[in-house]
Amino acid sequence: MIGYTASGACLMQLWENWTFMESFYFCFVTVTTIGFGDIVPQNADFLPATLMYILIGLIITTMCIDLVGSEYIRDIHFYGRSLGRGFMTIGGKVIHLGEVSSFYSSF
């Protein structure tokens, strides 16, 4: 995603005569859908290419967010499974963690 933003910044630098930092800022803010609107492309000749860049960037951003979310959910799932198989000792008595979680979920 950073590479896509940097490559878009190079293109915007050529198309709009912005500095690299302005171009990178515009590309990052646009592709991540923050969209402050403080920097706006003015060159109508490159409008179709700019729109295509934004569309592809939104697709890439969505895929990255989905990938991170899927990994996070998978990790939480396996963490919960490992808690369910665990045991702990309270007051000299061995208790299954599944019993503890079901006890607290009844409240």
VOLUM-978747 format. One line per 4 residues: number of its first residue (from 1); their letters; for each residue x, z, y of C-alpha. Coordinates in steps of 0.02 Angstrom, whole numbers, plus 32768, in hexadecimal, padded with zeros to 4 digits. Layout:
NUM = a = X,Z,Y  ... .
END
This chain:
1 = migy = 8000,8000,8000  808F,8025,8077  80DE,7F7E,804A  803B,7F23,806D .
5 = tasg = 802C,7F7C,8115  80E1,7F53,8142  80CC,7E9C,8114  802D,7E95,817C .
9 = aclm = 808B,7EE6,820B  810D,7E5B,8204  8084,7DD8,820D  802B,7E30,829C .
13 = qlwe = 80CE,7E3F,82F8  80DD,7D82,82F4  8026,7D5B,8314  8002,7DD7,839F .
17 = nwtf = 80AF,7DF3,83EE  80A5,7EAD,83CD  8136,7F1F,83A0  814C,7F48,82E9 .
21 = mesf = 810D,7FFA,8305  8070,7FBD,835D  8052,7F40,82D2  806F,7FC0,8249 .
25 = yfcf = 7FFC,803B,82A2  7F74,7FB7,82B1  7F83,7F84,81FB  7F83,8036,81B9 .
29 = vtvt = 7EF1,806E,8224  7E8E,7FD2,81F6  7EAF,7FCF,813B  7E8B,8089,8127 .
33 = tigf = 7DE7,806E,8186  7E12,80EC,820C  7DFE,8065,8291  7E1B,80B8,8339 .
37 = gdiv = 7E08,8012,8394  7E94,8035,840E  7EF8,7F9C,83D5  7E93,7EFE,83B8 .
41 = pqna = 7ED1,7E50,8389  7EB7,7DD6,8418  7EF3,7D32,83CB  7E58,7CD6,838A .
45 = dflp = 7EC3,7C54,8330  7EF5,7CD3,82AC  7E4B,7D29,829E  7E21,7CE2,81F0 .
49 = atlm = 7ECC,7D14,81AD  7EBB,7DC1,81FB  7E0F,7DD9,81AD  7E52,7DA2,8103 .
53 = yili = 7EE3,7E1E,8116  7E68,7EA9,813E  7DF5,7E7D,80AB  7E84,7E7B,802E .
57 = glii = 7EC9,7F1B,8079  7E23,7F74,8064  7E20,7F3F,7FAD  7ED0,7F81,7F92 .
61 = ttmc = 7EA9,8024,7FEC  7E0D,803F,7F84  7E6D,8020,7EE3  7EF5,809C,7F16 .
65 = idlv = 7E76,8123,7F40  7E1A,8104,7E9C  7EBD,8110,7E3A  7EED,81B4,7E8B .
69 = gsey = 7E3E,81FA,7E72  7E3A,81C7,7DBA  7EE2,821B,7D99  7EA9,82B8,7DF3 .
73 = irdi = 7E08,82C3,7D8F  7E66,82A5,7CEC  7EE0,8332,7D15  7E51,83A9,7D3E .
77 = hfyg = 7DFB,837A,7C9A  7E94,83A2,7C31  7EB6,8441,7C94  7E04,847C,7C71 .
81 = rslg = 7E18,8453,7BB8  7EB8,84B9,7BAD  7E62,854C,7C02  7DD5,8544,7B83 .
85 = rgfm = 7E51,8558,7AF2  7EAD,85EA,7B41  7EA6,86A2,7B1F  7ECA,8738,7B8C .
89 = tigg = 7ED8,87F2,7B70  7E6D,8866,7BD8  7E73,8921,7BB6  7EC5,8906,7B0D .
93 = kvih = 7E3D,888D,7AD5  7E62,87D4,7AB7  7DE0,8768,7B0E  7DC7,86AD,7B00 .
97 = lgev = 7DC8,865C,7BAD  7D2D,85F8,7B81  7CCE,869D,7B73  7D0D,86D4,7C1E .
101 = ssfy = 7CD9,8631,7C72  7C2C,8635,7C1F  7C18,86EB,7C55  7C3E,86C1,7D0B .
105 = ssf = 7BD5,8623,7D0A  7B3B,868A,7CE0  7B42,86DD,7D8D .
END
